[in-house]
Amino acid sequence: MNSPQPIKIAILAMGGEGGGVLADWIVDLGEHNGYIAQTTSVPGVAQRTGATIYYVELFPEAQARRDGGQPVLALMPLPGDVDVVLASELMEAGRAVQRGLVTQDRTTLVASTHRVYSIAEKTAMGDGRVDGDELIAHASKAAKRFVRFDMAQAAEQSGSVISAVLFGALAATGVLPFSRAQFEATIERGGVGVKPSLKAFGLGHAQADEAAAPPVAVQSAQPPPQPRDPEVAALLERARSAFPDPAQPLITEGIRRLIDYQDPAYAGLYLDRLARVHALPGDGSGALLRETARHLALWMSYEDTIRVADLKTRGTRFERVRGEVRLQPGQQLAINEFMHPRIEEICETLPVALGRWLARPHALHRLVARLTQQGRVVTTSSLRGYLLLWGLARLRGMRRATLRYQIENARIEQWLAQITQAAQHNPALAVEVAQCQRLVKGYSDTHARGLKNYQSLMAAVQRAGASLAPALLRELRDAALADEHGKQLQTLLVRHALV
């Protein structure tokens, strides 16, 4: 005869989401309702390289008395031996599946569908984001039952944390032998933040009750923008009349981005360049125009020191940070920015002649390099720190006179010339050349590494000429995106005799 088994619950949560509080609630719930409980935690790495795993086991106290002793409870979850998994974010649900904690024969998985991107996703050379739909599909297949919805939104709506929403969703599943009233009494016994926690609990319980899988939201068509500024209106009218409909959304977004980055005249230069690409031979799909429109807008809005300062001093950013930390009346917020501009970036922010002079090796160059090599912390929430970056952001008007603008403008024109050359004999290859811009991103060391890989690819394109297959260039680009240091790319270039 099989001996009774404890209820086994694993919680995967990131720092600040109340994973420890949730584990304590479950322990308190069990101990006040006739169960022996034990909890342990296995810390993860800071931020999004890993989450803490909290593990709880519950065993009926009456059964233990009948058996004549205390149960032996485990200290950590084992693959294939977990009844309930609670995940505070979709990637954490995926990690639980990957670790084998979620099984189709016994595990109820409760997870939030929102995403907090991991460090690996954020630092990837290309789009390193894991597809959310794929995560949901794998988790649905792996679990006996999968309850999911956007719990971060419910927590924000209730003014609480996601652990209270998870607790409500757990109650709604009915997998634990406790009533809703017993769950709510547990929160009340905690005595801290009871009202918002109960509100979040209720939202979690209601949404978990509605459906295990939420309906897919259908986005309604957005009306075309109707700007009041005549220059902006003229740009949009030109885009609508000069380019095909399938490319309109990308081109409109490109115009918006470049006006925000610089001014309407700069967005006009964007349309001038796209007009040249639109006149090139294509394969009939419009892919070349669309891809160039996307990547040209990104390249023309390169992240220089002026752009970084502008983004860090916007009112919308301060509002977003205040919302994220849930700043309360009477509280003060301090925002510290770690700034480490290299001597190259300082030179490139200056007018062309002055920047080139400072970039040469002489006494002043060495002094500036020594003074800036350690970086510094700028408190943008202070008047001094804010004015420092605000003044730097106001240099936007002279951006076209800077050394960085001259350098980037020359690179963009070379890229467009390479697209033009490829389109003359192979439009599919031209599309792949356009997509190579994905390697040029970020600023400082990230930008330098990506640019080096991009230049290696363009050199290979020039060497191979018309004989280069689009599939091979795609393979080379994927290798460069997979390894920011370029080792995989160099290996492939040597293999295909392109160096």
Secondary structure, 3 states (H helix, E strand, C coil): CCCCCCEEEEEEECCCCCHHHHHHHHHHHHHCCCEEEEEEEECCCCHHHCCEEEEEEEEEHHHHHHHCCCCCCCCCCCCCCCCEEEECCHHHHHHHHHCCCCCCCCCEEEEECCCCCCHHHHHCCCCCCCCHHHHHHHHHHHCCEEEEECHHHHHHHHCCCHHHHHHHHHHHHCCCCCCHHHHHHHHHHHCCCHHHHHHHHHHHHHHHHHCCCCCCCCCCCCCCCCCCCHHHHHHHHHHHHHCCHHHHHHHHHHHHHHHHHCCHHHHHHHHHHHHHHHCCCCCCCCHHHHHHHHHHHHHHCCCCHHHHHHHHCCHHHHHHHHHHHCCCCCCCCCCEEEECCCHHHHHHHCEHHHHHHHHCCCHHHHHHHHHHCCCEEEECCCHHHHHHHHHHHHHHHHHHHEHHHHHHHHHHHHHHHHHHHHHHHCHHHHHHHHHHHHHCCCCHHHHHHHHHHHHHHHHHHHHHHHHCCHHHHHHHHHHHHHCCCCHHHHHHHHHCCCC
